[in-house]
Amino acid sequence: MKTENKANGKINQNQNGAQEPVVVVGDIKAWQPTFKWFAIAGGIVLGALIIIFFIGNFILRPYMIESPKAITPWLDAKKEVPPFVPAFDVNKDIK
């Protein structure tokens, strides 16, 4: 597979004679991202988003509303949540 960018472009060859489809113009090799580069770049982007989230959460905390305890009783540490009671007894029907 030949890849040329200009009329004076070259094709890189490995030591064993296989051709690489890498564009070389003059003596400058064209940059191509690798999987390692994508992993590092993705990690940087993900880390930046996490940091931005926590900074925004800290800055905007005074403007957040508190959820009502009646809607979310499991978030109220002072109130005891009653145990789950099923609407019907499953074992009663089996004899």
C-alpha positions in Angstrom: 0.0 0.0 0.0 1.7 3.2 -1.1 1.0 6.4 0.8 2.4 9.6 -0.6 1.7 13.1 0.4 3.6 15.0 -2.3 5.5 14.2 -5.4 8.8 13.8 -3.5 7.2 11.7 -0.7 8.9 8.4 0.5 7.7 5.2 2.0 9.3 3.9 5.2 10.6 0.3 5.0 11.3 -1.9 8.0 14.5 -3.9 8.4 12.8 -7.0 7.0 11.7 -5.2 3.9 8.0 -4.8 4.8 6.6 -1.4 3.9 4.9 0.8 6.5 2.0 3.0 5.3 3.6 6.1 7.0 3.9 9.3 5.1 7.3 10.8 5.0 7.8 14.2 3.4 11.4 15.0 3.1 13.0 13.8 6.4 9.9 14.5 8.6 7.7 11.5 9.5 4.0 12.3 9.8 2.6 11.7 13.4 0.1 9.0 13.9 -1.6 8.3 17.3 -1.2 4.9 18.9 -3.5 3.1 21.4 -1.1 4.2 24.2 -1.6 7.8 23.1 -5.4 7.4 23.1 -5.3 5.8 26.6 -3.2 8.6 28.0 -5.3 11.3 26.3 -8.5 9.7 27.5 -7.1 9.4 31.0 -6.2 13.1 31.1 -9.6 14.1 29.8 -11.4 11.8 32.3 -9.3 13.1 35.2 -9.9 16.7 34.2 -13.7 16.1 34.1 -13.6 14.5 37.6 -11.6 17.4 39.0 -13.9 20.0 37.3 -16.9 18.1 38.8 -15.6 18.2 42.3 -14.5 21.9 42.1 -17.9 22.9 40.7 -19.6 20.9 43.4 -17.6 22.7 46.1 -18.2 26.1 44.6 -21.9 25.7 43.9 -22.7 23.9 47.3 -24.4 27.1 48.8 -26.8 27.3 45.9 -27.9 23.6 46.0 -31.3 22.8 47.5 -31.7 20.1 50.1 -33.9 17.2 49.2 -37.0 16.8 51.4 -36.6 14.1 54.0 -40.2 12.8 53.3 -39.2 11.9 49.7 -35.8 10.4 50.7 -36.2 8.8 54.2 -33.1 6.7 53.7 -31.0 9.9 53.7 -32.3 11.0 57.1 -29.8 9.7 59.6 -32.0 10.5 62.6 -35.2 8.7 61.4 -35.3 4.9 61.6 -36.4 3.2 58.4 -39.0 0.5 58.9 -38.0 -3.0 57.6 -39.3 -4.0 54.2 -42.6 -5.9 54.5 -43.8 -7.6 51.4 -47.4 -7.0 50.2 -48.2 -10.7 50.2 -46.7 -13.8 51.8 -45.0 -15.9 49.1 -44.8 -19.0 51.3 -48.5 -18.9 52.3 -49.6 -20.0 48.8 -47.2 -22.9 48.6 -48.4 -26.0 50.5 
